[in-house]
Structure formats: C-alpha cells, structure tokens
Amino acid sequence: MSSFLHDRIDSDAILDDIRGLVEIESPSRDAARVNRVLEAITRFFDGTGAVCERQPTVNTLGDILRVRCDPTRNEPGILVLSHMDTVHPVGTLAGKLPWRREGDRVYGPGIYDMKGGLVLAVAAYRRIARSRRRTPLPITFLFTPDEEVSSPASRSFIEREARGYRYVLVTEPARDGGKIVTARKGIGVFIVRTRGRPAHAGANPDKGRNAIVAMAELALAIEGLNDRARGITTNVGLINGGTARNTVAEDCRIEVDLRFSDSASASEMEAKILALKSSRPDIETTVTGKITRPPFARERSVDLVFDQAAAIAQAIGFKLESAPPVGGGSDGNFTVAMGIPTLDGLGVDGDGAHTNEEHMKYSSIEPRTRLMQGLMERLQ
C-alpha cells in the first residue's frame, strides 16, 4: 500500500511549521536572519537519522544547509532544492503583510515564495522517516540563502552538488491553481553608468554634460529591446544620479533586468546591452553585468519526470498540469542546463509572490505534501 495515498496528514501541524519560518523574516542580505531560518530547518530533521552539514558562503549572505537523509548510501539520488531568503524587508510582518488566515488563504511574507513549499518537502520526508521505509533512491536537501538575488554564492555549490544526482525537485510555488513548472526564462542582470561633467545649473549650464539626460536616452533604448513575440523582456528597475537640484548631474546609474527564453537570445541580448553607449558628446558610458541564470528549457528528460509526477497526482486524486513558461527564474534553471531531469513549482499553491498580498492556500497542503512524498517514494 502506498503511504503517500493513505497515511493521515496533519495540515494544521504543517501550517504551524510554516508559520515558524515565516515569522523569522529573512531578506537575502540579512545573513543573521537567514541563518536563523537555517537553524529552525535543522531542528525539523531531529530524530530522522539525517545528517545536517552547514557551509558558510560570504559575510553578507547566509550559510548553505545540506541534509543527507540516508548518509550510508552513495548511489545517484534525488536532490531537493529550496531557498530560505525572501524579498520582503524586515518589518513587513508587523506592517503591510501580517500573518493571518482568511478562509483558505494564509498570508505572510515569503509564505508562497517559498517557505510553504520548503516545509511541505521536509514534512513529506519526515513522514517517510517515521515509517522507517527505505526509498528507492537516497534523498538530499539543499537549502540556499540567496536565490532571490540570483544565487551569487550558492550557484557553484548547487552545480557541484547536483552532478551526482538522478533527479532534482524544486519547491518553488505552484502556478495558476496548482500547476507545476517545466519551463522558465533565463535571467541577465546589468548595471549601466554614465559620467558627464558637473556645472552650476543656473550660472554655467552649458559647461555641464548631464549624465541623467544621457541615461534617459539609454533607458529608452533598453525599453526598445523588448520583444514579447520572442519571449524577451528588458526592464530598468532602479535609477540613481545627480548631487543636487541646481547642479548638472555628473553621474547616473541604472540596474537592468533581462529575461529570455533560449540560449541564442541570451547571447544576442547580452551583447546588445554590453555594447550600449551614449551618443552625447563628453559622456562616458560603462556597462557591467552578465547572464545569471540559463533558460529552463522543457526537454525530454523533463517530460519523463513530469509523466511520473502526473501518474502520482492521478493516484492521489487530482490532475497535474504544467504551467506555461514562467518569467521568473529559479535554482532549477542551473540543473536543467546541466541535463538533469528537474521538476519545479512543487510547492504550495497561492499567489502574490513578492507583493504585500502574498498568500498560500491551506487546501494545497495535503495534496502537495502527498505529491512530494510520492515522488520521493516512487522515483527510481
């Protein structure tokens, strides 16, 4: 008898564990708070026989937690990827997004992206550990501290670890009513700087060269690179420049986000952005940045593991569907690019990621926990 079908699931207890993590606010750049989440996760594995290993990264980011659930086994197994950081600043919980439940919706910073899914995956494993059943493949969890800032410290660790695994399961949130993710766009991050010449805006404006005006033209050029038909989007998300209202601005800086659907587009767009240059005289333009996540392409290996997940979902009693290609990236982008069968979006259902309306659906706890447990028990 399949345990993921019939063993009772205590959704209230799982929600209590989710709340415990959500109430530890953990923005990416607050290493101490991210590490408090790590320490809480470590306690979830008490009594399971799992071995927890903590790996420092850099001073400004939290640590990485690797949990080997069956440390006596060395064959290729299942790697479960989750991140502990959120985009919400400290104080969100006490202000714009307090913990609360309204019917099926449960609100809180990071509850949907992705502390809910993180806890579901651990709960699924703990159910297996309590039953003392041996899974066909060994299971390892990797909890990372910096996914929301493009995984600068953990990417190399993820890629080294993933080489020895047969499957990767990513606990990012579900989409559109419970659909999982089988394709994502890639991401590029760039910084553009312009430097001109300062001058008094009233007495000697002609002696100045305005870096903000030059940057405004470059920002419009970046906007013009959008090509929705090809799945290419560009966005100028941050801008800073100038020193005073009455001074011709000497410096300006913007941050640019790039999304793309395939490797060819990545190379093309990266070259175009790095080649940006102001046409105005006496303006120096500097562009830095790179592709930070390759595209998550739906390939045959992804289809094969999706088919297995769909069969498990059918046995549980729901139809598993794949969401359209997702604009946001995840750490699953790295493992798909390595050719490892990867399923993403296995976390809780809900909506409002990165907003003050972020919430998960309580009703998704049981079926999503059963799905994760079924994957752990059946993948081979």
C-alpha positions as CSV (number, residue, x, y, z in Angstrom):
1,M,0.0,0.0,0.0
2,S,1.4,3.4,-1.0
3,S,1.9,5.5,2.1
4,F,1.6,8.8,0.2
5,L,-2.0,7.8,-0.6
6,H,-3.4,6.7,2.8
7,D,-1.3,7.9,5.7
8,R,-3.0,10.8,7.6
9,I,-1.6,14.2,7.0
10,D,-1.9,16.8,9.8
11,S,-2.2,20.0,7.8
12,D,-2.6,22.2,10.9
13,A,0.8,20.9,12.2
14,I,2.4,21.6,8.9
15,L,1.0,25.1,8.8
16,D,2.4,25.7,12.3
17,D,5.8,24.8,11.0
18,I,5.3,27.1,8.0
19,R,4.4,29.9,10.4
20,G,7.5,29.3,12.4
21,L,9.6,30.0,9.4
22,V,7.5,32.9,8.0
23,E,7.8,34.7,11.3
24,I,11.6,34.7,11.0
25,E,11.8,37.4,8.4
26,S,14.8,36.7,6.2
27,P,15.6,39.2,3.4
28,S,18.5,37.9,1.3
29,R,21.1,40.5,2.6
30,D,20.4,39.8,6.3
31,A,22.7,36.9,6.9
32,A,21.9,36.5,10.6
33,R,18.1,36.2,9.9
34,V,18.6,33.8,7.1
35,N,20.8,31.7,9.4
36,R,18.0,31.7,12.0
37,V,15.8,30.1,9.3
38,L,18.6,27.5,8.6
39,E,18.7,26.7,12.3
40,A,15.0,26.2,12.5
41,I,15.1,23.9,9.5
42,T,17.9,21.8,11.1
43,R,15.6,21.1,14.0
44,F,12.9,19.7,11.7
45,F,15.3,16.8,11.0
46,D,15.9,15.9,14.6
47,G,15.3,12.1,15.1
48,T,15.2,11.3,11.4
49,G,18.7,10.0,11.1
50,A,19.6,12.6,8.6
51,V,23.0,14.3,8.7
52,C,23.0,18.2,8.5
53,E,26.0,19.9,7.1
54,R,26.4,23.7,7.2
55,Q,28.5,25.5,4.6
56,P,29.5,29.2,5.0
57,T,29.3,31.4,2.0
58,V,30.3,35.1,2.3
59,N,29.9,37.6,5.1
60,T,26.9,39.4,3.6
61,L,24.9,36.2,2.9
62,G,23.7,33.3,5.0
63,D,25.0,29.8,5.0
64,I,24.0,26.8,2.9
65,L,22.5,23.8,4.6
66,R,22.9,20.3,3.1
67,V,20.9,17.5,4.6
68,R,21.8,13.9,3.7
69,C,18.7,11.8,4.6
70,D,20.5,8.5,4.2
71,P,24.2,9.2,4.6
72,T,25.1,5.5,4.2
73,R,24.0,5.4,0.6
74,N,26.2,6.8,-2.2
75,E,24.3,6.0,-5.4
76,P,22.8,8.8,-7.5
77,G,19.6,10.0,-5.9
78,I,17.1,12.9,-5.5
79,L,18.2,16.4,-4.8
80,V,15.5,18.7,-3.3
81,L,16.3,22.4,-3.8
82,S,14.8,25.2,-1.6
83,H,15.8,28.7,-0.7
84,M,15.5,30.3,2.7
85,D,15.6,34.0,1.7
86,T,12.7,36.3,0.8
87,V,12.4,39.7,-1.0
88,H,10.5,41.3,1.9
89,P,12.3,43.7,4.2
90,V,12.3,43.3,8.0
91,G,9.2,44.9,9.4
92,T,6.8,43.6,6.6
93,L,5.3,41.1,9.1
94,A,4.5,43.8,11.6
95,G,3.3,46.2,8.9
96,K,1.9,45.6,5.4
97,L,1.8,41.8,5.4
98,P,1.0,40.3,8.9
99,W,0.4,36.6,9.4
100,R,-3.3,35.9,9.1
101,R,-5.7,33.4,7.8
102,E,-8.8,34.3,5.8
103,G,-10.7,31.2,4.8
104,D,-8.4,29.1,2.6
105,R,-5.8,31.9,2.2
106,V,-2.9,32.2,4.6
107,Y,-0.9,35.4,4.3
108,G,2.7,36.2,5.3
109,P,6.0,37.4,3.8
110,G,7.6,34.5,2.0
111,I,4.9,32.1,2.7
112,Y,4.2,31.4,-1.0
113,D,7.8,32.0,-2.3
114,M,8.8,29.7,-0.8
115,K,8.7,28.8,2.8
116,G,5.5,27.0,2.4
117,G,6.9,24.6,-0.2
118,L,10.1,24.2,1.7
119,V,8.2,23.0,4.8
120,L,6.0,20.7,2.7
121,A,9.0,18.9,1.3
122,V,10.5,18.4,4.7
123,A,7.1,17.2,6.0
124,A,7.0,14.6,3.2
125,Y,10.4,13.3,4.1
126,R,9.6,13.2,7.9
127,R,6.5,11.1,7.1
128,I,8.8,8.6,5.3
129,A,11.4,8.6,8.1
130,R,8.7,7.9,10.8
131,S,7.6,4.9,8.9
132,R,11.2,3.7,8.6
133,R,10.6,2.9,4.9
134,R,13.6,2.9,2.5
135,T,13.1,5.0,-0.6
136,P,14.3,3.6,-3.9
137,L,16.8,6.5,-4.2
138,P,18.7,8.4,-1.4
139,I,17.4,11.9,-0.8
140,T,19.4,15.0,-0.1
141,F,18.0,18.5,0.7
142,L,19.9,21.7,-0.2
143,F,18.7,24.9,1.4
144,T,20.3,28.1,0.0
145,P,20.4,31.7,1.2
146,D,20.5,33.8,-1.9
147,E,18.1,32.7,-4.6
148,E,16.2,36.0,-4.6
149,V,19.4,37.8,-5.6
150,S,20.3,35.4,-8.4
151,S,22.2,32.9,-6.2
152,P,25.7,34.5,-6.5
153,A,27.2,32.5,-3.6
154,S,25.3,29.2,-4.0
155,R,25.2,28.7,-7.7
156,S,28.6,26.9,-7.8
157,F,27.7,24.8,-4.8
158,I,24.4,23.8,-6.4
159,E,26.1,22.8,-9.6
160,R,28.8,20.8,-7.9
161,E,26.3,19.0,-5.7
162,A,23.8,18.3,-8.5
163,R,26.3,16.5,-10.7
164,G,25.8,13.3,-8.7
165,Y,22.0,13.2,-8.8
166,R,19.4,11.5,-10.9
167,Y,16.6,13.9,-10.3
168,V,16.1,17.5,-8.9
169,L,12.9,18.6,-7.3
170,V,12.4,22.4,-6.7
171,T,10.0,23.6,-4.0
172,E,9.2,26.9,-5.6
173,P,5.5,27.7,-5.6
174,A,2.9,26.2,-7.8
175,R,1.2,28.4,-10.5
176,D,-2.3,29.1,-11.7
177,G,-4.2,26.7,-9.4
178,G,-1.6,24.1,-8.7
179,K,0.3,23.7,-12.0
180,I,3.9,22.8,-11.8
181,V,6.8,24.5,-13.7
182,T,8.5,22.7,-16.5
183,A,10.0,25.8,-18.3
184,R,11.4,29.1,-17.2
185,K,13.1,32.1,-18.7
186,G,16.7,32.8,-18.2
187,I,17.9,36.0,-16.5
188,G,20.6,38.6,-17.0
189,V,21.5,41.4,-14.6
190,F,23.3,44.6,-15.7
191,I,24.4,47.9,-14.4
192,V,24.8,50.9,-16.7
193,R,26.7,54.0,-15.6
194,T,27.0,57.4,-17.3
195,R,29.5,60.0,-16.3
196,G,29.3,63.6,-17.6
197,R,30.6,67.0,-16.3
198,P,29.1,68.9,-13.4
199,A,28.2,72.6,-13.6
200,H,26.0,75.2,-11.9
201,A,22.6,74.7,-13.4
202,G,21.8,78.4,-13.3
203,A,25.1,80.2,-13.8
204,N,27.0,77.9,-16.2
205,P,24.6,75.2,-17.6
206,D,26.4,75.0,-21.0
207,K,29.6,73.9,-19.3
208,G,28.0,70.8,-17.9
209,R,27.3,67.4,-19.5
210,N,24.2,65.9,-17.9
211,A,24.6,62.2,-17.1
212,I,20.9,61.8,-16.2
213,V,19.7,63.1,-19.6
214,A,22.2,60.8,-21.3
215,M,20.9,57.9,-19.2
216,A,17.3,58.7,-20.0
217,E,18.1,58.1,-23.7
218,L,19.8,54.8,-22.9
219,A,16.9,53.7,-20.7
220,L,14.5,54.3,-23.7
221,A,16.9,52.3,-25.8
222,I,16.8,49.4,-23.3
223,E,13.0,49.6,-23.3
224,G,13.1,49.3,-27.1
225,L,14.9,45.9,-26.8
226,N,11.7,44.3,-25.5
227,D,10.4,41.6,-27.9
228,R,7.4,39.8,-26.5
229,A,7.0,37.6,-29.5
230,R,10.4,36.1,-28.9
231,G,9.9,36.0,-25.1
232,I,12.5,38.7,-24.5
233,T,11.8,41.4,-21.8
234,T,14.0,44.2,-20.5
235,N,13.3,46.4,-17.5
236,V,15.1,49.4,-16.0
237,G,14.2,48.8,-12.4
238,L,16.4,51.2,-10.4
239,I,18.0,54.6,-11.1
240,N,20.2,56.9,-9.1
241,G,22.0,60.0,-10.1
242,G,23.0,63.6,-9.5
243,T,24.0,65.5,-6.4
244,A,21.7,68.5,-6.2
245,R,18.7,70.1,-7.9
246,N,20.7,73.1,-9.1
247,T,23.7,71.1,-10.4
248,V,24.1,69.5,-13.8
249,A,24.4,65.8,-13.0
250,E,27.8,64.3,-13.3
251,D,26.9,60.7,-12.6
252,C,23.9,58.4,-13.2
253,R,23.4,54.6,-12.6
254,I,20.7,52.2,-13.5
255,E,20.1,48.5,-12.9
256,V,18.7,46.4,-15.8
257,D,16.8,43.1,-15.7
258,L,16.8,40.9,-18.8
259,R,14.6,37.8,-19.4
260,F,14.9,35.4,-22.4
261,S,13.6,32.0,-23.5
262,D,16.6,30.4,-25.2
263,S,20.4,30.5,-25.3
264,A,20.6,32.2,-28.7
265,S,18.5,35.1,-27.4
266,A,20.7,35.2,-24.3
267,S,23.9,35.7,-26.3
268,E,22.3,38.3,-28.6
269,M,20.8,40.4,-25.8
270,E,23.8,40.2,-23.6
271,A,25.9,41.6,-26.5
272,K,23.5,44.4,-27.2
273,I,23.3,45.6,-23.6
274,L,27.0,45.4,-23.0
275,A,27.5,47.5,-26.2
276,L,25.2,50.4,-25.1
277,K,26.9,53.8,-25.4
278,S,25.6,57.3,-25.2
279,S,25.6,59.3,-28.4
280,R,26.0,62.6,-26.5
281,P,29.4,64.3,-26.5
282,D,31.7,64.1,-23.4
283,I,29.6,61.3,-21.8
284,E,31.4,58.2,-20.6
285,T,29.3,55.0,-20.6
286,T,30.2,51.9,-18.7
287,V,28.1,48.7,-18.7
288,T,28.8,45.7,-16.5
289,G,26.8,42.5,-15.8
290,K,26.1,39.1,-17.2
291,I,23.7,36.3,-17.7
292,T,23.0,35.0,-14.1
293,R,20.6,32.1,-15.0
294,P,20.4,30.0,-18.1
295,P,16.9,29.3,-19.5
296,F,15.0,26.3,-18.1
297,A,14.0,24.6,-21.3
298,R,11.5,21.8,-21.3
299,E,13.4,18.8,-22.7
300,R,12.7,15.1,-23.0
301,S,14.2,14.5,-19.5
302,V,11.8,17.0,-18.0
303,D,8.9,15.3,-19.8
304,L,9.8,11.9,-18.4
305,V,9.8,13.0,-14.8
306,F,6.7,15.1,-15.4
307,D,4.9,12.0,-16.6
308,Q,5.8,10.2,-13.4
309,A,4.6,13.1,-11.3
310,A,1.3,13.2,-13.2
311,A,0.8,9.5,-12.5
312,I,1.3,10.0,-8.8
313,A,-1.1,13.0,-8.8
314,Q,-3.7,10.9,-10.5
315,A,-3.4,8.3,-7.9
316,I,-3.8,11.0,-5.2
317,G,-6.9,12.2,-7.0
318,F,-6.0,15.3,-9.0
319,K,-4.8,16.1,-12.4
320,L,-1.3,17.6,-12.6
321,E,-0.8,20.2,-15.2
322,S,2.2,22.1,-16.4
323,A,2.1,25.9,-16.3
324,P,3.1,28.0,-19.4
325,P,6.7,29.1,-19.4
326,V,7.4,31.2,-16.3
327,G,9.1,34.5,-16.5
328,G,10.8,34.2,-13.1
329,G,13.9,32.1,-12.7
330,S,14.9,29.6,-10.0
331,D,17.8,27.4,-9.0
332,G,16.2,24.7,-11.2
333,N,17.5,26.7,-14.2
334,F,21.0,25.6,-13.3
335,T,20.2,21.9,-13.0
336,V,18.2,21.7,-16.2
337,A,21.0,23.4,-18.1
338,M,23.2,20.5,-16.7
339,G,20.9,18.0,-18.3
340,I,19.4,16.7,-15.0
341,P,15.7,15.8,-15.0
342,T,14.2,18.7,-13.0
343,L,10.6,19.4,-11.8
344,D,9.9,22.9,-10.4
345,G,6.9,24.6,-8.8
346,L,6.3,21.7,-6.4
347,G,5.5,23.9,-3.5
348,V,2.2,25.3,-2.2
349,D,-0.5,26.9,-4.3
350,G,-1.3,30.5,-3.8
351,D,-0.5,33.9,-5.3
352,G,1.0,37.3,-4.8
353,A,4.7,36.4,-4.7
354,H,6.9,39.5,-3.9
355,T,3.9,41.6,-3.0
356,N,2.0,42.7,0.1
357,E,-0.8,40.2,-0.9
358,E,1.4,37.1,-0.8
359,H,-0.5,34.1,0.3
360,M,-0.8,30.3,0.1
361,K,-3.8,28.2,0.0
362,Y,-4.3,26.0,3.1
363,S,-6.1,23.4,0.9
364,S,-3.0,22.8,-1.0
365,I,-1.0,21.5,2.0
366,E,-2.3,17.9,1.9
367,P,-2.2,17.2,-1.9
368,R,1.1,18.9,-2.4
369,T,2.7,17.1,0.5
370,R,1.4,13.8,-0.8
371,L,2.7,14.6,-4.3
372,M,6.2,15.3,-2.9
373,Q,6.1,12.2,-0.8
374,G,5.0,10.1,-3.8
375,L,7.9,11.4,-5.8
376,M,10.4,10.5,-3.0
377,E,8.9,7.0,-2.7
378,R,8.5,6.2,-6.4
379,L,11.3,7.9,-8.4
380,Q,14.0,5.4,-9.3
